[in-house]
Amino acid sequence: MTDLTARKAQLAENLARVEERIEGACDAAGRRREDVTLIVVTKTYPAEDVRLLSELGVRHVAENRDQDAAPKAAACAEAPLTWHFVGQLQTNKARSVAGYADVVHSVDRVRLVTALDGAAVGHDRRLDCLVQVALDAESGRSGSRGGAAPQSVGEISDAVAAAQGLRLAGLMTVAPLSGEYAGRPAAAFERLQEISTDLRTRHPAATMVSAGMSADLEEAVAAGATHVRVGSAVLGERPRLG
Ligand SMILES: *Cc1c(COP(=O)(O)O)cnc(C)c1O
């Protein structure tokens, strides 16, 4: 077996295990499997892995650093993939990200909305945007892993909805490591769902709820997540960075 064939077999096995977990979580929650989309987070792994995942039927991949994502997306341009950007984003990277990303999950301030809008219009593209909620952030502050305080979600969402080059698709969160939700992913994801319900009274089309990673995808599906972002359970444990 070549290295590539061995890697593909390993990825297939890992994907099957994750698929079983998602199915089990959907069953337990009385939800349909097709109502939850798997996004495979490929950060720190090479473009070759992204191509193998595509051959194995993965349709959604995510990256968190523009300097890694841009060349990877270019190397995989022929694969039928939707690219998600999930990392903290500097306004000076908006132009690059808007060139290859289809969905940005990490919109957390109005200044970034303005930058992404200008960039999307410049590329003649329409970007789906999720407002990232930091459940451990105080009002007016951002979270330690990015994200806006729950009190700011309305203002940022309105700015996205008003932007010509952007579409408000919904909300994203990462289970907090500090604050009242630390170690309580189920409670965190339920809170995100409440914020989503609130948001949809004003923006009914903003139905995406991106929550849950390798360690807590079951809790996210139970709480109503429409998208789970799974990295290490598919690709393997990452080296420390990333
Ligand atoms: C890395 C990352 C993930 C995936 O995390 P795993 O624990 O490897 O599944 C999901 N979401 C974001 C925002 C990430 O940065």
The ligand as an SDF file (V2000), in Angstrom:
LIG
                    3D

 15 15  0  0  0  0  0  0  0  0999 V2000
   -9.6730   23.7700   15.2930 C   0  0  0  0  0  0  0  0  0  0  0  0
  -11.0780   24.2190   15.3190 C   0  0  0  0  0  0  0  0  0  0  0  0
  -12.1430   23.2960   15.2970 C   0  0  0  0  0  0  0  0  0  0  0  0
  -11.9280   21.7900   15.2930 C   0  0  0  0  0  0  0  0  0  0  0  0
  -11.4280   21.3850   16.5240 O   0  0  0  0  0  0  0  0  0  0  0  0
  -11.1700   19.8180   16.8510 P   0  0  0  0  0  0  0  0  0  0  0  0
  -11.1280   19.7720   18.3190 O   0  0  0  0  0  0  0  0  0  0  0  0
   -9.8840   19.4580   16.2030 O   0  0  0  0  0  0  0  0  0  0  0  0
  -12.3090   19.0650   16.2740 O   0  0  0  0  0  0  0  0  0  0  0  0
  -13.4370   23.7890   15.2940 C   0  0  0  0  0  0  0  0  0  0  0  0
  -13.6760   25.1110   15.3180 N   0  0  0  0  0  0  0  0  0  0  0  0
  -12.6960   26.0310   15.3380 C   0  0  0  0  0  0  0  0  0  0  0  0
  -13.0610   27.4720   15.3790 C   0  0  0  0  0  0  0  0  0  0  0  0
  -11.3730   25.6190   15.3380 C   0  0  0  0  0  0  0  0  0  0  0  0
  -10.4040   26.5410   15.3820 O   0  0  0  0  0  0  0  0  0  0  0  0
  1  2  1  0
  2  3  1  0
  2 14  2  0
  3  4  1  0
  3 10  2  0
  4  5  1  0
  5  6  1  0
  6  7  2  0
  6  8  1  0
  6  9  1  0
 10 11  1  0
 11 12  2  0
 12 13  1  0
 12 14  1  0
 14 15  1  0
M  END
$$$$
